[in-house]
């Protein structure tokens, strides 16, 4: 059980780091591109990553997609 606790603490630390750095990265990206383009790219990238995880988890069934 102690491994789960460390894994949870690591996940919280990483999410705080990435969430906090997102504001700095977003400010510099929006200076070069439209906010709509940036938002669309983020959602497309996230969708692709989630679909890959779904296929890896249950590669025998593609019905969920």
C-alpha positions in Angstrom: 0.0 0.0 0.0 2.8 2.5 0.6 3.6 2.4 -3.2 0.1 3.8 -3.9 0.7 6.7 -1.5 3.9 7.7 -3.2 2.3 7.3 -6.6 -0.6 9.7 -5.6 1.9 12.2 -4.2 3.9 12.1 -7.4 0.7 12.6 -9.5 -0.3 15.6 -7.4 3.1 17.1 -7.7 3.3 16.6 -11.4 -0.2 18.0 -12.0 0.6 21.1 -10.0 3.8 21.6 -11.9 2.2 21.2 -15.3 -0.8 23.2 -14.4 1.3 26.1 -13.1 3.7 26.0 -16.1 0.7 26.0 -18.5 0.0 29.7 -17.8 3.5 30.7 -18.7 3.6 28.6 -21.9 0.1 29.7 -22.9 1.1 33.4 -22.7 4.1 32.9 -25.0 2.1 30.7 -27.5 -0.8 33.1 -27.7 1.6 35.9 -28.6 2.4 34.0 -31.8 -0.9 32.3 -32.7 -4.6 32.8 -32.3 -6.1 31.5 -29.1 -8.6 29.5 -31.1 -5.9 27.7 -33.0 -4.0 27.0 -29.8 -7.1 25.6 -28.1 -7.9 23.4 -31.1 -4.4 22.0 -31.2 -4.6 21.2 -27.5 -7.9 19.4 -27.8 -6.8 17.5 -30.9 -3.5 16.4 -29.2 -5.4 15.4 -26.0 -7.9 13.4 -28.1 -5.2 11.5 -29.9 -3.4 10.7 -26.6 -6.6 9.4 -25.0 -7.5 7.3 -28.1 -4.0 5.7 -27.9 -4.5 4.9 -24.3 -8.0 3.4 -25.0 -6.6 1.3 -27.8 -3.7 0.1 -25.6 -6.0 -0.8 -22.8 -8.5 -2.8 -24.9 -6.9 -3.4 -28.3 -9.4 -6.2 -29.2 -12.3 -3.8 -29.4 -12.4 -0.6 -31.3 -16.1 -0.1 -30.8 -15.5 2.5 -28.0 -13.9 4.8 -30.6 
